[in-house]
Amino acid sequence: MGIADHRAEIENLLGVYTFAYDENDMTAMAGCFTADAVMSMRVADGDLVGPFEGRDQIVGLMEKSLASQNDQRRHLVSNVVVRDLTDDTATVTSYLTLISIADQTLTVLSTARYEDELARENGAWRFARRHVQLDLPY
């Protein structure tokens, strides 16, 4: 498999994650992470949030976050850079633009940088470690 094939699959994983969150599809969300995945985040220069350890904790975090929202979120991922690619692992950096749609108004809530370590399991890329560095609170 060539780098272009891996890159396409990695970009697809990023897309599946965003659609899963935006459409509240926690089954698809769970499929984006390894069973022992770790996720953390930091808002601006604030304290580290997490780590959330394991797929179940991560999905629980997403469910709690969604339950607290009264708008439609759209997560836009761009500037995807794939580093340290092997057949089974990859390090990926990308940007997030987080948009809210409520009361017929579109608002950019924040931007962020994703720092990801991916693992290939059963032929599919999954997040093994994910860190979200938000530029602003939302």
Contacts in CASP RR format, 6 or more apart in sequence:
PFRMAT RR
TARGET T0000
AUTHOR 0000-0000-0000
METHOD contacts of the structure
MODEL  1
MGIADHRAEIENLLGVYTFAYDENDMTAMAGCFTADAVMSMRVADGDLVG
PFEGRDQIVGLMEKSLASQNDQRRHLVSNVVVRDLTDDTATVTSYLTLIS
IADQTLTVLSTARYEDELARENGAWRFARRHVQLDLPY
1 87 0 8 1.000
3 82 0 8 1.000
3 85 0 8 1.000
6 82 0 8 1.000
6 85 0 8 1.000
6 87 0 8 1.000
6 90 0 8 1.000
6 125 0 8 1.000
7 80 0 8 1.000
7 82 0 8 1.000
9 124 0 8 1.000
9 125 0 8 1.000
10 80 0 8 1.000
10 82 0 8 1.000
10 90 0 8 1.000
10 92 0 8 1.000
10 118 0 8 1.000
10 125 0 8 1.000
11 80 0 8 1.000
12 125 0 8 1.000
13 32 0 8 1.000
13 118 0 8 1.000
13 124 0 8 1.000
13 125 0 8 1.000
13 126 0 8 1.000
13 127 0 8 1.000
14 77 0 8 1.000
14 80 0 8 1.000
14 92 0 8 1.000
14 94 0 8 1.000
14 114 0 8 1.000
15 77 0 8 1.000
16 28 0 8 1.000
16 32 0 8 1.000
17 29 0 8 1.000
17 32 0 8 1.000
17 75 0 8 1.000
17 127 0 8 1.000
18 74 0 8 1.000
18 75 0 8 1.000
18 76 0 8 1.000
18 77 0 8 1.000
19 25 0 8 1.000
19 28 0 8 1.000
20 26 0 8 1.000
20 28 0 8 1.000
20 29 0 8 1.000
20 32 0 8 1.000
21 29 0 8 1.000
21 62 0 8 1.000
21 66 0 8 1.000
21 73 0 8 1.000
21 75 0 8 1.000
22 72 0 8 1.000
22 73 0 8 1.000
22 74 0 8 1.000
22 75 0 8 1.000
24 66 0 8 1.000
26 59 0 8 1.000
26 60 0 8 1.000
26 62 0 8 1.000
26 63 0 8 1.000
29 59 0 8 1.000
29 62 0 8 1.000
30 55 0 8 1.000
30 59 0 8 1.000
31 55 0 8 1.000
31 126 0 8 1.000
32 126 0 8 1.000
32 127 0 8 1.000
33 39 0 8 1.000
33 54 0 8 1.000
33 55 0 8 1.000
33 58 0 8 1.000
33 59 0 8 1.000
33 126 0 8 1.000
33 127 0 8 1.000
33 128 0 8 1.000
33 130 0 8 1.000
34 55 0 8 1.000
34 119 0 8 1.000
34 121 0 8 1.000
34 126 0 8 1.000
34 127 0 8 1.000
34 128 0 8 1.000
35 54 0 8 1.000
35 55 0 8 1.000
36 53 0 8 1.000
36 54 0 8 1.000
36 55 0 8 1.000
36 128 0 8 1.000
37 53 0 8 1.000
37 54 0 8 1.000
37 55 0 8 1.000
37 58 0 8 1.000
37 126 0 8 1.000
37 127 0 8 1.000
37 128 0 8 1.000
37 129 0 8 1.000
37 130 0 8 1.000
38 51 0 8 1.000
38 52 0 8 1.000
38 53 0 8 1.000
38 54 0 8 1.000
38 128 0 8 1.000
38 129 0 8 1.000
38 130 0 8 1.000
39 50 0 8 1.000
39 51 0 8 1.000
39 52 0 8 1.000
39 58 0 8 1.000
39 61 0 8 1.000
39 127 0 8 1.000
39 129 0 8 1.000
39 130 0 8 1.000
39 131 0 8 1.000
39 132 0 8 1.000
40 48 0 8 1.000
40 49 0 8 1.000
40 50 0 8 1.000
40 51 0 8 1.000
40 52 0 8 1.000
40 130 0 8 1.000
40 131 0 8 1.000
40 132 0 8 1.000
41 48 0 8 1.000
41 49 0 8 1.000
41 50 0 8 1.000
41 131 0 8 1.000
41 132 0 8 1.000
41 133 0 8 1.000
41 134 0 8 1.000
42 48 0 8 1.000
42 49 0 8 1.000
42 131 0 8 1.000
42 132 0 8 1.000
42 133 0 8 1.000
42 134 0 8 1.000
43 49 0 8 1.000
43 134 0 8 1.000
43 136 0 8 1.000
43 137 0 8 1.000
44 134 0 8 1.000
44 135 0 8 1.000
44 136 0 8 1.000
44 137 0 8 1.000
52 58 0 8 1.000
52 61 0 8 1.000
70 102 0 8 1.000
71 100 0 8 1.000
71 101 0 8 1.000
71 102 0 8 1.000
72 100 0 8 1.000
72 101 0 8 1.000
72 102 0 8 1.000
73 98 0 8 1.000
73 99 0 8 1.000
73 100 0 8 1.000
73 101 0 8 1.000
73 109 0 8 1.000
74 98 0 8 1.000
74 99 0 8 1.000
74 100 0 8 1.000
74 101 0 8 1.000
75 96 0 8 1.000
75 97 0 8 1.000
75 98 0 8 1.000
75 99 0 8 1.000
76 96 0 8 1.000
76 97 0 8 1.000
76 98 0 8 1.000
76 99 0 8 1.000
77 94 0 8 1.000
77 95 0 8 1.000
77 96 0 8 1.000
77 114 0 8 1.000
78 94 0 8 1.000
78 95 0 8 1.000
78 97 0 8 1.000
79 93 0 8 1.000
79 94 0 8 1.000
79 95 0 8 1.000
80 92 0 8 1.000
80 93 0 8 1.000
80 94 0 8 1.000
81 92 0 8 1.000
81 93 0 8 1.000
81 94 0 8 1.000
82 90 0 8 1.000
82 91 0 8 1.000
82 92 0 8 1.000
83 90 0 8 1.000
83 91 0 8 1.000
83 92 0 8 1.000
83 93 0 8 1.000
84 90 0 8 1.000
84 91 0 8 1.000
85 91 0 8 1.000
87 120 0 8 1.000
88 119 0 8 1.000
88 120 0 8 1.000
89 117 0 8 1.000
89 118 0 8 1.000
89 119 0 8 1.000
89 120 0 8 1.000
89 128 0 8 1.000
90 116 0 8 1.000
90 117 0 8 1.000
90 118 0 8 1.000
90 125 0 8 1.000
91 115 0 8 1.000
91 116 0 8 1.000
91 117 0 8 1.000
91 118 0 8 1.000
92 114 0 8 1.000
92 116 0 8 1.000
92 117 0 8 1.000
92 118 0 8 1.000
93 113 0 8 1.000
93 114 0 8 1.000
93 115 0 8 1.000
93 116 0 8 1.000
94 113 0 8 1.000
94 114 0 8 1.000
94 116 0 8 1.000
95 111 0 8 1.000
95 112 0 8 1.000
95 113 0 8 1.000
95 114 0 8 1.000
96 110 0 8 1.000
96 111 0 8 1.000
96 112 0 8 1.000
96 113 0 8 1.000
96 114 0 8 1.000
96 132 0 8 1.000
97 108 0 8 1.000
97 111 0 8 1.000
98 108 0 8 1.000
98 109 0 8 1.000
98 110 0 8 1.000
98 111 0 8 1.000
98 112 0 8 1.000
98 138 0 8 1.000
99 106 0 8 1.000
99 107 0 8 1.000
99 108 0 8 1.000
99 109 0 8 1.000
100 106 0 8 1.000
100 107 0 8 1.000
100 108 0 8 1.000
100 109 0 8 1.000
100 138 0 8 1.000
101 107 0 8 1.000
109 136 0 8 1.000
109 138 0 8 1.000
110 134 0 8 1.000
110 135 0 8 1.000
110 136 0 8 1.000
110 137 0 8 1.000
110 138 0 8 1.000
111 134 0 8 1.000
111 135 0 8 1.000
111 136 0 8 1.000
112 132 0 8 1.000
112 133 0 8 1.000
112 134 0 8 1.000
112 135 0 8 1.000
113 132 0 8 1.000
113 133 0 8 1.000
113 135 0 8 1.000
114 130 0 8 1.000
114 131 0 8 1.000
114 132 0 8 1.000
114 133 0 8 1.000
115 130 0 8 1.000
115 131 0 8 1.000
115 133 0 8 1.000
116 127 0 8 1.000
116 129 0 8 1.000
116 130 0 8 1.000
116 131 0 8 1.000
117 127 0 8 1.000
117 128 0 8 1.000
117 129 0 8 1.000
117 130 0 8 1.000
118 125 0 8 1.000
118 126 0 8 1.000
118 127 0 8 1.000
118 128 0 8 1.000
119 125 0 8 1.000
119 126 0 8 1.000
119 128 0 8 1.000
120 126 0 8 1.000
END
